[in-house]
Amino acid sequence: MIALLTLAALMAQAGQSPSPPPMTENRAPVPAQPAPANYPTSANVDRTFAIVATQGNNAELDMAQLALKRGTANEVKGFAQKMIAEHEGLMKEMPPSLRKFANAAAVERLAPVDALALRHLESVDPVDFDQAYAMQQIGDHLAALTAFYAEADNGTDPQLKALARKWLPSIQAHLELAVDLTQHIGGSTPFKGQ
């Protein structure tokens, strides 16, 4: 949820409003869908995407490392390992053009809201960690989907648009895994009629 607030704040600065893609009731992979008509069409989309994608990726890696240390359920640790492998892959694919849209300092640190979320996960009672981490992953991946859809549909940089289009199915799959993980470890989500 904190990640959604970060995205909303970044988009508000650029005069944009976040609109996550619609969720479906079925669990089949959802193909990339066009963004709503209210998505912006300026280079601000590229800048917002560059910052959100890199800072969000950094946060995912840090939170997954923490989940490997603090998680108690094997499913949580397995999910964290998958996030590390796939987010490291995304980091390697981020094009050099990304830096022209966001300064190096902005993309090499966590967004303040992600740093706060990480501190929360570090301090949460061990018995509550798995559920807190899984719920954080839902919010983070919803925010990532919003940013990646906006870039894929309205970005101006061809390399960033291609990266966004390529990774949208993986991010959707991560969201679905996070929802399943939350339900598997005994939590509830706002999805699937819960």
Protein Blocks (a to p, Z undefined) as FASTA:
>chain_A
ZZmmmmmmmmmmnopacddddddfbfcdcddddddfkbcfbfklmmmmmmmmmmmmmmmm
mmmmmmmmmpmbfklmmmmmmmmmmmmmmmmmpcfklmmmpcfklmmpccfklmmmmmmm
mmpcfklmmmmmmmmmmmmmmmmmmmmmmmmmmpmbfklmmmmmmmmmmmmmmmmmmmmm
mmmnopacfeehZZ
